[in-house]
């Protein structure tokens, strides 16, 4: 491993449970080959919500999920992010959703990042009564699948707080060479 355990990028198990369960079911009929030992272990061990896991291994699984189950389609990844976000915000992260106030719920997203990943920073800026611009720094290699999942979580937070017509736009994309992910969610 190139990075020490102290500086290795990590992700909380809560972010992995649905992904791992989905890929375990997929593998019953479609064997996956070529996974690193770290990614393979995520598919065989019990994932604990509060334990930290290798982000590199989780990205491998996200890429398999994206390619084989989502058809490498960004819109499908966005929808998967919404579904995952709805589940998380209705359960472990419900305190971040402010009923009847989509902008406050979106703005609260900036606090979630550090509880879920041990690197990067998600900044939020209110840019209107119901709009928030997010800037994710410290994660210059965000792949498209993870970027769309992240945006989907924001949409889910807005929906659960009562927003009916949530729209988004992505202004900067690391998977296309930008140094940070910048996106706007309108609720």
Protein Blocks (a to p, Z undefined) as FASTA:
>chain_A
ZZdfklpccddfklmmmmmmmmmmmmmmmccehiafklmmmmmmccdfkbccdfklmmmm
mmmmmmmmnoopaklmmmmmmmmmmmmmmmmmmmmpcghilklmmmmmmmmmmmmpcgdj
dddddfbfkbccdddehilkbcfklmmmmmmmmmmmmmmnopabdcdddfbdfknopabd
cddddZZ
